[in-house]
Amino acid sequence: MEEMPDAVPPAELQTVDGSSGARRVLHWYDFLCPFCYVGQQRNTIFESYGFEVADIPFRAHPDIPHDGRAVGARSGAIYAYIEEEARIAGLPLVWPNRLPNTLMALAAAEWTRRHAQKSFPALQRTLYAAHFALGEDLGDQGVIDRYAAEAGVDITAMHAALDNGSAFALVDQSEALGTRLGVRGTPAWFVSDRLIAGLYPREQFERLAQILIA
């Protein structure tokens, strides 16, 4: 866990996470990142100790082409670890055979978090599941629209933000802040001037949360 040498001005953090309390956590994620998928459980640890968690986007693989990229079978210790973590968290996991370009999905989700906050948790949860449980293409706007509609998002307003680029600008803003704080990949958490880069064991998140509230 890296400790940042300089605190970020609170106003800049509030621009992204929307909160004003001291117990805030920024969590950078990408829908195609399996560590982020199981990292949803780590967020619940922070929340159980009274922290506000803001899930904000950061593309893990911005080089993936618009139509996605085929990926082979997963095997080895790291994949077994992710599968076990998913099992413990109660998250179904079927490794997809393609990695999508998630920029549109991240933009739609971040716009929802900013402008239709009550719909964001359901949209985020179902987009994760669409990729990791159902093998659906998150680069397909029809897939995004379907889950957004189910979550109660105003599809016309979301489309307008995607079409005029403002939703994509929100992703740029989140990534710029992450880069400034030292984020180089997902998942990453920033809490109390500490950067947690990577999916550490559950016990370490518990200990950190306990230390921070002491």
C-alpha positions in Angstrom: 0.0 0.0 0.0 1.6 3.2 -1.1 1.2 6.4 0.9 1.1 9.5 -1.3 3.5 12.3 -0.4 1.1 15.2 -1.1 -2.6 15.3 -0.3 -4.9 16.3 -3.2 -7.0 19.4 -2.5 -10.4 18.3 -1.1 -12.3 20.4 -3.7 -10.6 18.4 -6.5 -11.6 15.1 -4.9 -15.1 16.3 -4.3 -15.4 17.1 -8.0 -15.1 13.4 -8.7 -16.6 11.7 -5.7 -19.4 14.1 -4.9 -19.0 13.8 -1.2 -17.8 16.2 1.4 -17.1 13.9 4.4 -13.7 12.9 5.7 -14.4 9.2 5.3 -14.3 8.9 1.5 -12.7 6.3 -0.7 -12.1 6.6 -4.4 -12.1 3.3 -6.2 -10.9 3.1 -9.8 -12.3 0.2 -11.8 -12.8 -1.2 -15.2 -15.6 -3.6 -16.2 -13.2 -6.0 -17.9 -10.9 -6.3 -15.0 -11.5 -9.6 -13.0 -9.7 -8.1 -10.0 -12.2 -5.3 -10.0 -15.1 -7.7 -10.4 -14.1 -9.5 -7.1 -12.9 -6.2 -5.7 -16.6 -5.3 -5.3 -16.3 -7.3 -2.0 -13.5 -5.0 -0.8 -15.8 -2.0 -1.2 -18.3 -3.6 1.2 -15.5 -3.8 3.8 -14.9 -0.1 3.6 -18.6 0.6 3.6 -19.2 -1.6 6.7 -16.8 0.8 8.6 -18.7 3.9 7.5 -16.7 4.9 4.5 -18.3 6.4 1.4 -16.9 4.6 -1.7 -17.0 6.3 -5.1 -16.5 3.9 -8.0 -14.9 5.8 -10.8 -13.5 4.6 -14.2 -10.0 3.9 -15.3 -9.4 1.9 -18.5 -7.2 -1.1 -17.7 -6.5 -1.7 -21.4 -7.1 1.4 -23.4 -5.3 -0.3 -26.4 -8.1 -2.7 -27.0 -9.7 -2.0 -30.4 -13.3 -0.9 -30.8 -14.5 -4.3 -31.7 -12.7 -6.0 -28.8 -10.0 -8.7 -28.7 -10.1 -12.4 -28.5 -8.5 -14.0 -25.5 -7.5 -17.6 -24.9 -8.3 -20.0 -22.0 -7.2 -18.9 -18.5 -5.2 -21.2 -16.3 -2.7 -20.9 -13.5 -2.5 -19.8 -9.9 -3.6 -16.2 -10.5 -6.8 -17.3 -12.2 -7.5 -20.0 -9.6 -7.1 -17.2 -7.0 -9.7 -15.0 -8.8 -12.1 -17.9 -9.1 -11.9 -18.6 -5.4 -12.3 -14.9 -4.5 -15.4 -14.8 -6.8 -16.8 -17.9 -5.1 -16.3 -16.4 -1.6 -18.0 -13.2 -2.8 -20.9 -15.1 -4.3 -20.1 -13.8 -7.8 -20.7 -16.1 -10.8 -17.6 -16.2 -13.0 -17.5 -17.7 -16.5 -14.3 -16.5 -18.3 -15.4 -14.6 -21.5 -13.6 -15.4 -24.7 -13.3 -11.8 -25.7 -12.1 -8.6 -24.0 -14.4 -5.7 -25.0 -13.5 -2.1 -25.4 -15.2 -0.8 -22.3 -14.9 3.0 -22.9 -18.6 3.4 -23.8 -19.7 1.3 -20.9 -17.5 3.2 -18.5 -18.8 6.5 -19.9 -22.4 5.5 -19.5 -21.8 4.2 -16.0 -20.0 7.4 -14.9 -22.6 9.6 -16.4 -25.2 7.6 -14.5 -23.2 7.9 -11.3 -23.1 11.7 -11.7 -26.6 12.3 -13.0 -28.8 9.4 -11.9 -27.0 8.2 -8.8 -29.8 5.9 -7.5 -29.5 3.9 -10.8 -25.7 3.6 -10.7 -25.3 0.6 -8.3 -27.7 -1.6 -10.3 -26.2 -0.6 -13.6 -22.6 -1.2 -12.4 -23.5 -4.6 -10.9 -25.3 -5.8 -14.1 -22.7 -4.6 -16.5 -20.1 -6.5 -14.5 -22.3 -9.6 -14.6 -23.0 -9.1 -18.3 -19.3 -9.5 -19.0 -18.2 -12.0 -16.3 -21.3 -14.2 -16.0 -23.1 -13.9 -19.3 -20.3 -13.2 -21.8 -22.0 -10.2 -23.4 -20.2 -7.5 -25.3 -19.8 -4.3 -23.3 -18.7 -2.6 -26.5 -22.3 -3.0 -27.8 -24.4 0.0 -27.1 -27.5 -2.2 -27.3 -26.2 -4.2 -24.3 -25.5 -1.0 -22.3 -28.9 0.4 -23.2 -30.7 -2.7 -22.0 -29.1 -2.8 -18.6 -29.3 1.0 -18.2 -33.1 0.9 -18.9 -33.5 -1.9 -16.4 -31.7 0.3 -13.8 -34.1 3.2 -14.5 -31.7 5.4 -16.4 -33.1 8.0 -18.8 -31.7 6.5 -22.0 -32.4 9.6 -24.1 -30.4 11.8 -21.7 -27.6 9.2 -21.5 -27.4 9.0 -25.3 -27.2 12.8 -25.5 -24.2 12.8 -23.1 -22.5 10.0 -25.1 -23.2 11.8 -28.4 -21.9 15.2 -27.3 -18.8 13.7 -25.6 -19.6 14.9 -22.1 -19.9 11.4 -20.8 -16.5 10.5 -22.2 -15.0 13.6 -20.7 -16.1 12.3 -17.2 -13.9 9.2 -17.8 -11.0 11.4 -18.9 -11.4 13.4 -15.6 -11.4 10.3 -13.5 -8.4 8.9 -15.3 -6.5 12.2 -15.0 -7.0 12.3 -11.3 -6.0 8.7 -11.0 -2.8 9.3 -13.0 -2.0 12.2 -10.8 -2.3 10.0 -7.7 -0.1 7.3 -9.1 -2.8 4.9 -10.4 -1.4 2.8 -13.2 -4.0 0.0 -13.4 -7.1 -1.4 -11.8 -8.3 -1.9 -9.2 -6.9 1.0 -7.1 -8.3 2.7 -4.0 -7.4 6.1 -2.6 -8.3 6.6 1.1 -6.8 9.0 3.7 -3.9 9.9 1.4 -3.0 6.3 0.8 -3.0 4.6 -2.5 -3.9 0.9 -2.5 -2.9 -0.5 -5.9 -4.1 -4.0 -6.5 -6.4 -6.6 -4.9 -4.9 -7.2 -1.5 -6.3 -9.9 0.8 -9.6 -9.2 2.5 -7.8 -9.2 5.9 -5.6 -6.3 4.9 -8.6 -4.2 3.9 -10.2 -5.0 7.3 -7.0 -3.9 9.2 -6.6 -0.7 7.2 -10.3 0.3 7.7 -9.9 -0.4 11.4 -6.7 1.7 11.6 -8.3 4.6 9.7 -11.3 4.8 12.0 -9.3 4.5 15.2 
